[in-house]
Amino acid sequence: MRLLPHPATEDIELTEVLRALSDPVRLEIVARLSVAGEMTCTVAGDDLGVHKSTASHHYRTLREAGVVITKQEGRLKYMSLRRDDLQARFPGLLDSILSATHPRLPVPAQP
C-alpha cells in the first residue's frame, strides 16, 4: 500500500483546512469518514450527486489541505480523517465544525 502525497502535520495550515471544509460536498465526505473511519473513495462518493471527476477533485482538495490521508492499494484508494493530526494542530476544530454542521453525528471520545 502506498501513501499519496500529503502535508506533514506541522505544515497543515488553518486557512487551507477551513477552505477545504467550506464546501458542502467535502464537508459531507468528512462527516461520512468521521463515522466510518476508513472508506474507499468509491464508497465515500456514493450518493453525493457529483461526477466522478468532481469527487476526485474534492478528495484531492481534502488531502492537500491535510484533512484526510489517502492510501492506494492496487486500483483502490482508501481515505481516512487525519483526526489526531488536526487535533494536535487545531484542538477541537474538527469536532466543533462537525457538531455544528452535522449535530446528529457521534462525537468521538477524546483521550
N, CA and C atoms as a LAMMPS dump frame, in Angstrom:
ITEM: TIMESTEP
0
ITEM: NUMBER OF ATOMS
333
ITEM: BOX BOUNDS ff ff ff
-5.0000000000000000e+02 5.0000000000000000e+02
-5.0000000000000000e+02 5.0000000000000000e+02
-5.0000000000000000e+02 5.0000000000000000e+02
ITEM: ATOMS id mol type element x y z
1 1 1 N 0.849 -1.172 0
2 1 2 C 0 0 0
3 1 3 C 0.892 1.232 0
4 2 1 N 0.611 2.168 -0.891
5 2 2 C 1.433 3.382 -0.924
6 2 3 C 0.588 4.595 -0.529
7 3 1 N 1.24 5.526 0.138
8 3 2 C 0.596 6.756 0.576
9 3 3 C 0.687 7.79 -0.525
10 4 1 N -0.401 8.485 -0.781
11 4 2 C -0.356 9.602 -1.719
12 4 3 C 0.234 10.806 -0.991
13 5 1 N 0.788 11.776 -1.71
14 5 2 C 1.409 12.938 -1.055
15 5 3 C 0.4 13.744 -0.235
16 6 1 N 0.819 14.12 0.946
17 6 2 C 0 14.943 1.828
18 6 3 C 0.935 15.752 2.718
19 7 1 N 0.458 16.865 3.289
20 7 2 C 1.352 17.694 4.103
21 7 3 C 1.686 17.027 5.439
22 8 1 N 2.875 17.3 5.924
23 8 2 C 3.258 16.857 7.261
24 8 3 C 2.384 17.576 8.281
25 9 1 N 2.236 17.006 9.439
26 9 2 C 1.368 17.595 10.465
27 9 3 C 1.702 19.059 10.72
28 10 1 N 2.978 19.364 10.866
29 10 2 C 3.384 20.738 11.169
30 10 3 C 3.149 21.706 10.006
31 11 1 N 2.903 21.176 8.811
32 11 2 C 2.666 22.022 7.638
33 11 3 C 1.18 22.249 7.335
34 12 1 N 0.295 21.638 8.11
35 12 2 C -1.138 21.839 7.896
36 12 3 C -1.488 23.262 8.316
37 13 1 N -2.129 23.998 7.403
38 13 2 C -2.478 25.397 7.66
39 13 3 C -3.978 25.534 7.901
40 14 1 N -4.31 26.349 8.89
41 14 2 C -5.706 26.559 9.26
42 14 3 C -6.532 27.071 8.085
43 15 1 N -5.994 28.002 7.333
44 15 2 C -6.748 28.565 6.209
45 15 3 C -7.075 27.504 5.171
46 16 1 N -6.149 26.585 4.928
47 16 2 C -6.395 25.522 3.944
48 16 3 C -7.41 24.508 4.457
49 17 1 N -7.359 24.187 5.74
50 17 2 C -8.339 23.27 6.331
51 17 3 C -9.733 23.882 6.246
52 18 1 N -9.854 25.151 6.624
53 18 2 C -11.162 25.81 6.586
54 18 3 C -11.67 25.956 5.15
55 19 1 N -10.773 26.24 4.22
56 19 2 C -11.178 26.329 2.814
57 19 3 C -11.686 24.981 2.321
58 20 1 N -10.984 23.92 2.67
59 20 2 C -11.407 22.584 2.246
60 20 3 C -12.76 22.213 2.85
61 21 1 N -12.985 22.598 4.091
62 21 2 C -14.233 22.248 4.767
63 21 3 C -15.379 23.193 4.454
64 22 1 N -15.118 24.24 3.684
65 22 2 C -16.166 25.212 3.376
66 22 3 C -17.127 24.734 2.292
67 23 1 N -16.761 23.68 1.583
68 23 2 C -17.62 23.158 0.521
69 23 3 C -18.549 22.094 1.099
70 24 1 N -19.856 22.168 0.818
71 24 2 C -20.806 21.198 1.379
72 24 3 C -20.52 19.746 0.995
73 25 1 N -20.028 19.507 -0.202
74 25 2 C -19.724 18.133 -0.623
75 25 3 C -18.536 17.602 0.177
76 26 1 N -17.495 18.412 0.313
77 26 2 C -16.325 17.973 1.073
78 26 3 C -16.677 17.792 2.549
79 27 1 N -17.515 18.656 3.066
80 27 2 C -17.946 18.526 4.452
81 27 3 C -18.729 17.226 4.661
82 28 1 N -19.525 16.849 3.685
83 28 2 C -20.272 15.584 3.766
84 28 3 C -19.319 14.393 3.72
85 29 1 N -18.287 14.46 2.901
86 29 2 C -17.287 13.397 2.843
87 29 3 C -16.617 13.249 4.208
88 30 1 N -16.25 14.362 4.816
89 30 2 C -15.604 14.34 6.127
90 30 3 C -16.554 13.768 7.177
91 31 1 N -17.82 14.143 7.114
92 31 2 C -18.799 13.602 8.06
93 31 3 C -18.91 12.087 7.906
94 32 1 N -18.935 11.608 6.684
95 32 2 C -19.005 10.158 6.446
96 32 3 C -17.769 9.455 6.988
97 33 1 N -16.607 10.057 6.772
98 33 2 C -15.369 9.462 7.269
99 33 3 C -15.31 9.483 8.789
100 34 1 N -15.898 10.492 9.407
101 34 2 C -15.868 10.571 10.871
102 34 3 C -16.648 9.423 11.502
103 35 1 N -17.644 8.922 10.791
104 35 2 C -18.439 7.798 11.286
105 35 3 C -17.791 6.472 10.897
106 36 1 N -17.364 6.353 9.643
107 36 2 C -16.873 5.078 9.12
108 36 3 C -15.422 4.781 9.484
109 37 1 N -14.627 5.796 9.699
110 37 2 C -13.205 5.592 9.964
111 37 3 C -12.398 5.623 8.684
112 38 1 N -12.472 4.556 7.902
113 38 2 C -11.781 4.483 6.627
114 38 3 C -12.759 3.988 5.573
115 39 1 N -12.686 4.594 4.391
116 39 2 C -13.567 4.211 3.293
117 39 3 C -12.793 4.287 1.99
118 40 1 N -13.247 3.504 1.02
119 40 2 C -12.693 3.676 -0.313
120 40 3 C -13.295 4.962 -0.877
121 41 1 N -12.612 5.558 -1.815
122 41 2 C -13.132 6.772 -2.446
123 41 3 C -14.476 6.498 -3.117
124 42 1 N -14.627 5.32 -3.685
125 42 2 C -15.883 4.971 -4.352
126 42 3 C -17.039 4.983 -3.366
127 43 1 N -16.859 4.365 -2.218
128 43 2 C -17.92 4.315 -1.209
129 43 3 C -18.166 5.706 -0.629
130 44 1 N -17.107 6.457 -0.342
131 44 2 C -17.256 7.8 0.22
132 44 3 C -18.026 8.715 -0.724
133 45 1 N -17.895 8.473 -2.029
134 45 2 C -18.547 9.326 -3.015
135 45 3 C -19.942 8.906 -3.412
136 46 1 N -20.405 7.752 -2.907
137 46 2 C -21.762 7.292 -3.242
138 46 3 C -22.802 8.321 -2.828
139 47 1 N -23.748 8.568 -3.71
140 47 2 C -24.903 9.436 -3.434
141 47 3 C -24.538 10.883 -3.105
142 48 1 N -23.389 11.351 -3.572
143 48 2 C -23.038 12.758 -3.352
144 48 3 C -23.656 13.662 -4.415
145 49 1 N -24.065 13.063 -5.52
146 49 2 C -24.677 13.849 -6.584
147 49 3 C -23.677 14.609 -7.433
148 50 1 N -22.426 14.14 -7.466
149 50 2 C -21.409 14.783 -8.301
150 50 3 C -20.769 13.726 -9.198
151 51 1 N -20.195 14.182 -10.319
152 51 2 C -19.497 13.276 -11.22
153 51 3 C -18.238 12.745 -10.557
154 52 1 N -17.746 11.639 -11.068
155 52 2 C -16.551 11.003 -10.524
156 52 3 C -15.356 11.956 -10.545
157 53 1 N -15.201 12.727 -11.617
158 53 2 C -14.067 13.655 -11.706
159 53 3 C -14.195 14.771 -10.67
160 54 1 N -15.409 15.208 -10.405
161 54 2 C -15.629 16.239 -9.383
162 54 3 C -15.335 15.68 -8.001
163 55 1 N -15.766 14.451 -7.755
164 55 2 C -15.482 13.8 -6.475
165 55 3 C -13.971 13.678 -6.283
166 56 1 N -13.246 13.304 -7.339
167 56 2 C -11.786 13.19 -7.264
168 56 3 C -11.153 14.527 -6.904
169 57 1 N -11.679 15.604 -7.459
170 57 2 C -11.191 16.947 -7.119
171 57 3 C -11.395 17.219 -5.628
172 58 1 N -12.551 16.856 -5.102
173 58 2 C -12.836 17.072 -3.68
174 58 3 C -11.897 16.243 -2.805
175 59 1 N -11.646 14.999 -3.179
176 59 2 C -10.737 14.15 -2.413
177 59 3 C -9.337 14.752 -2.384
178 60 1 N -8.875 15.22 -3.542
179 60 2 C -7.538 15.818 -3.625
180 60 3 C -7.454 17.083 -2.769
181 61 1 N -8.49 17.904 -2.814
182 61 2 C -8.507 19.131 -2.015
183 61 3 C -8.413 18.811 -0.529
184 62 1 N -9.173 17.82 -0.081
185 62 2 C -9.126 17.418 1.329
186 62 3 C -7.748 16.872 1.701
187 63 1 N -7.162 16.084 0.814
188 63 2 C -5.839 15.508 1.079
189 63 3 C -4.771 16.587 1.125
190 64 1 N -4.771 17.485 0.149
191 64 2 C -3.751 18.532 0.089
192 64 3 C -3.87 19.533 1.233
193 65 1 N -5.071 19.68 1.78
194 65 2 C -5.268 20.57 2.924
195 65 3 C -4.843 19.906 4.23
196 66 1 N -4.657 18.582 4.202
197 66 2 C -4.255 17.867 5.41
198 66 3 C -5.415 17.335 6.226
199 67 1 N -6.609 17.326 5.649
200 67 2 C -7.796 16.859 6.37
201 67 3 C -7.894 15.334 6.332
202 68 1 N -7.519 14.737 5.21
203 68 2 C -7.575 13.276 5.077
204 68 3 C -6.217 12.749 4.642
205 69 1 N -6.041 11.468 4.856
206 69 2 C -4.878 10.766 4.346
207 69 3 C -5.404 9.711 3.386
208 70 1 N -4.754 9.559 2.263
209 70 2 C -5.203 8.617 1.239
210 70 3 C -4.107 7.605 0.956
211 71 1 N -4.502 6.344 1.004
212 71 2 C -3.587 5.239 0.716
213 71 3 C -4.111 4.513 -0.506
214 72 1 N -3.213 4.113 -1.371
215 72 2 C -3.61 3.392 -2.577
216 72 3 C -3.13 1.961 -2.5
217 73 1 N -4.053 1.049 -2.767
218 73 2 C -3.734 -0.372 -2.835
219 73 3 C -4.296 -0.883 -4.151
220 74 1 N -3.414 -1.13 -5.105
221 74 2 C -3.868 -1.51 -6.441
222 74 3 C -4.649 -0.357 -7.052
223 75 1 N -5.865 -0.64 -7.484
224 75 2 C -6.701 0.404 -8.085
225 75 3 C -7.581 1.104 -7.061
226 76 1 N -7.603 0.603 -5.832
227 76 2 C -8.45 1.194 -4.8
228 76 3 C -7.685 2.23 -3.989
229 77 1 N -8.383 3.306 -3.655
230 77 2 C -7.822 4.333 -2.782
231 77 3 C -8.674 4.375 -1.522
232 78 1 N -8.006 4.353 -0.381
233 78 2 C -8.666 4.379 0.909
234 78 3 C -8.39 5.713 1.585
235 79 1 N -9.445 6.326 2.095
236 79 2 C -9.315 7.611 2.78
237 79 3 C -9.7 7.456 4.244
238 80 1 N -9.023 8.223 5.081
239 80 2 C -9.411 8.338 6.486
240 80 3 C -9.068 9.743 6.956
241 81 1 N -9.773 10.18 7.99
242 81 2 C -9.516 11.506 8.546
243 81 3 C -8.18 11.53 9.266
244 82 1 N -7.536 12.654 9.216
245 82 2 C -6.307 12.852 9.991
246 82 3 C -6.694 13.509 11.31
247 83 1 N -7.611 12.87 12.01
248 83 2 C -8.179 13.429 13.238
249 83 3 C -7.099 13.777 14.263
250 84 1 N -6.167 12.871 14.515
251 84 2 C -5.116 13.133 15.507
252 84 3 C -4.223 14.298 15.093
253 85 1 N -3.876 14.35 13.814
254 85 2 C -3.034 15.45 13.324
255 85 3 C -3.771 16.785 13.426
256 86 1 N -5.043 16.8 13.052
257 86 2 C -5.82 18.038 13.142
258 86 3 C -6.024 18.453 14.591
259 87 1 N -6.232 17.473 15.464
260 87 2 C -6.394 17.771 16.888
261 87 3 C -5.106 18.356 17.463
262 88 1 N -3.97 17.835 17.028
263 88 2 C -2.68 18.35 17.507
264 88 3 C -2.447 19.784 17.041
265 89 1 N -2.808 20.078 15.798
266 89 2 C -2.586 21.424 15.244
267 89 3 C -3.644 22.426 15.707
268 90 1 N -4.908 22.006 15.687
269 90 2 C -6.021 22.914 15.964
270 90 3 C -7.019 22.208 16.893
271 91 1 N -6.72 22.164 18.193
272 91 2 C -7.544 21.405 19.136
273 91 3 C -9.033 21.773 19.068
274 92 1 N -9.849 20.745 18.885
275 92 2 C -11.294 20.915 18.891
276 92 3 C -11.912 21.406 17.596
277 93 1 N -11.11 21.79 16.632
278 93 2 C -11.64 22.39 15.404
279 93 3 C -12.543 21.434 14.631
280 94 1 N -12.056 20.255 14.32
281 94 2 C -12.827 19.325 13.509
282 94 3 C -14.122 18.925 14.2
283 95 1 N -14.06 18.597 15.482
284 95 2 C -15.268 18.208 16.204
285 95 3 C -16.256 19.365 16.286
286 96 1 N -15.769 20.596 16.452
287 96 2 C -16.653 21.765 16.5
288 96 3 C -17.377 21.965 15.176
289 97 1 N -16.646 21.84 14.083
290 97 2 C -17.246 22.014 12.763
291 97 3 C -18.274 20.918 12.492
292 98 1 N -17.911 19.686 12.795
293 98 2 C -18.835 18.583 12.552
294 98 3 C -20.069 18.663 13.439
295 99 1 N -19.915 19.049 14.699
296 99 2 C -21.088 19.129 15.567
297 99 3 C -21.992 20.301 15.179
298 100 1 N -21.42 21.351 14.615
299 100 2 C -22.228 22.487 14.172
300 100 3 C -22.967 22.193 12.874
301 101 1 N -22.36 21.403 12.003
302 101 2 C -22.961 21.15 10.696
303 101 3 C -23.716 19.83 10.621
304 102 1 N -23.354 18.891 11.458
305 102 2 C -23.987 17.561 11.488
306 102 3 C -24.246 17.186 12.947
307 103 1 N -25.214 17.829 13.601
308 103 2 C -25.401 17.642 15.049
309 103 3 C -25.741 16.207 15.473
310 104 1 N -26.188 15.383 14.569
311 104 2 C -26.551 14.015 14.938
312 104 3 C -25.379 13.031 14.88
313 105 1 N -24.231 13.501 14.392
314 105 2 C -23.062 12.622 14.332
315 105 3 C -22.536 12.363 15.743
316 106 1 N -22.107 11.123 16.015
317 106 2 C -21.485 10.86 17.315
318 106 3 C -20.133 11.572 17.402
319 107 1 N -19.855 12.153 18.554
320 107 2 C -18.569 12.821 18.771
321 107 3 C -17.646 11.81 19.418
322 108 1 N -16.474 11.562 18.815
323 108 2 C -15.551 10.577 19.394
324 108 3 C -15.029 11.029 20.742
325 109 1 N -14.778 10.071 21.606
326 109 2 C -14.22 10.369 22.927
327 109 3 C -12.789 10.843 22.773
328 110 1 N -12.43 11.866 23.518
329 110 2 C -11.061 12.39 23.484
330 110 3 C -10.238 11.678 24.542
331 111 1 N -8.974 11.351 24.229
332 111 2 C -8.125 10.647 25.206
333 111 3 C -7.778 11.526 26.385
